[in-house]
């Protein structure tokens, strides 16, 4: 009976150029910019910003409130 090897010899990794994800949708930074106009007027932009705040503000307040509650409980516990 032979002893099993303590260290397994691994084959070195060789990159064969195989891609897992399709990268065809990515563009160069020079071609796309973050300030692309999406066709909104000034009033529509303001309405979109307000709608985003209305959507995310309750979640933000919940997270901040949770941190404050945990901080208060820790202060009472460590007193």
C-alpha positions in Angstrom: 0.0 0.0 0.0 1.3 3.4 -0.9 0.7 6.6 1.1 -1.4 9.2 -0.4 0.5 12.4 -1.4 0.1 15.1 1.2 0.5 17.8 -1.4 -1.4 17.4 -4.7 0.4 18.7 -7.7 -1.7 21.1 -9.5 -1.4 21.9 -13.2 -0.5 25.5 -13.8 -3.4 27.7 -15.1 -3.1 28.5 -18.8 -5.4 31.2 -20.1 -7.0 29.9 -23.3 -8.9 33.1 -24.1 -12.3 31.6 -23.3 -14.9 34.2 -22.2 -17.8 33.5 -20.0 -19.7 36.7 -20.4 -20.7 38.5 -23.6 -18.7 41.8 -23.6 -20.1 43.1 -26.9 -22.4 45.7 -25.2 -19.5 47.6 -23.6 -18.3 50.7 -25.3 -15.2 52.8 -25.0 -15.4 55.7 -22.5 -14.7 58.2 -25.3 -17.8 57.0 -27.2 -20.2 57.2 -24.3 -20.5 59.9 -21.8 -22.5 60.2 -18.5 -24.1 63.4 -19.6 -26.0 61.9 -22.5 -29.2 63.7 -23.2 -32.2 61.3 -22.8 -34.7 63.8 -24.2 -36.1 65.2 -21.0 -37.1 68.8 -20.6 -36.1 70.8 -17.6 -39.5 70.2 -15.8 -39.3 66.5 -16.6 -35.8 66.3 -15.2 -36.9 68.0 -12.0 -39.9 65.7 -11.7 -37.7 62.6 -12.2 -35.3 63.8 -9.5 -38.1 64.4 -7.1 -39.7 61.0 -7.9 -36.3 59.3 -7.2 -36.0 61.1 -3.8 -39.6 60.1 -2.9 -38.8 56.6 -3.8 -35.5 56.2 -1.9 -36.0 58.6 1.0 -38.1 56.3 3.1 -35.5 53.5 2.7 -32.6 55.9 3.6 -34.5 57.1 6.7 -35.1 53.5 7.7 -31.4 52.7 7.5 -30.4 55.8 9.3 -33.0 55.2 12.0 -31.8 51.6 12.4 -28.3 52.8 13.0 -29.4 55.4 15.5 -31.5 52.8 17.4 -28.6 50.4 17.6 -26.3 53.1 18.8 -28.8 54.1 21.5 -29.2 50.5 22.6 -25.4 50.1 22.8 -25.1 53.2 24.8 -27.7 51.9 27.3 -26.2 48.5 27.4 -22.6 49.7 28.0 -23.6 52.3 30.6 
